[in-house]
């Protein structure tokens, strides 16, 4: 049976309801080993991150969204 590992990419693109004037769009990648990568940026930076993750064998398995938030779950096959 195939085995997979998973990571997540979480993106907020507009201010939360608190109205923080310092808010900037940002995303975080949660790796299976517990590391996190936080990046300030939007579509260009997310595209670069997804391309990098794809070159490492990751693929998007699912996504959910609500208001100003998207969560992608990525998977890659373990050897």
N, C-alpha and C positions, 0 to 999 in steps of 0.2 A: 504494500500500500504506500502511496506517495505521502511524504510528510512535508509540511510547509512551516516557515516562520513568518511572522507578521510585524509590520511597523505601521505607524499612523502619522498623518500629516494633518494638522489642525490650523485653520486659517480664519482670522477675523479681519474683515475689510472695511467696516465702518465702526464708528464709536459705539460702545456699549451704552445702555440706557442711562448710565451715570453721567454721560456728557463730558468725559475727561477732555479738557482742551489740549492736552499733550498727546492724545491718541494718534498713532500712525498704524496703517495696515501692517500686519505681521503674521508670520506662521511659525509653527514649531513642528519639528520632526521628532517623533518618539521611536527610538531604535529598540530592537528586542533585547539588547544587552543592558538597557537602562539609561543609555546616553540620550541626551536631548540636544537638538540644534535649534536655536531660535534665530529667526531672520526677519529684519524689518524690510518690508517690500510687498509688492503686489504681483500682478500677473506675470511680469517678466521674470521676477525672481522665483516664483513658483514653477514656471515652465522650466527654468534652468535646473531647479532642484529635482523635478520629476524626471527630466532627461538624465541627470546624474544617477538617480536611483534606478532608472531603467537600465542604464549601462552596468549597474551592479547586480542585475537580475531581478529587480523588483517590478511588479506590475500592479496596477490598481485593481483591487478585488471588489470594492464597494465604496459608496459615498453616501453621506447624509448631509442635509442642509437645513438651516432654520435662520430666518431673518438675516443676520450679518455674519454667519458662521458656516463653514464647511469642514467636515471631517472625512478624510479619505483613509481607507484601510488598504494597505499594500501587502502583497505576499510574494514569497519566492520559495521555490522548491529546495529542500535540503538534499544534499547528495548522500 
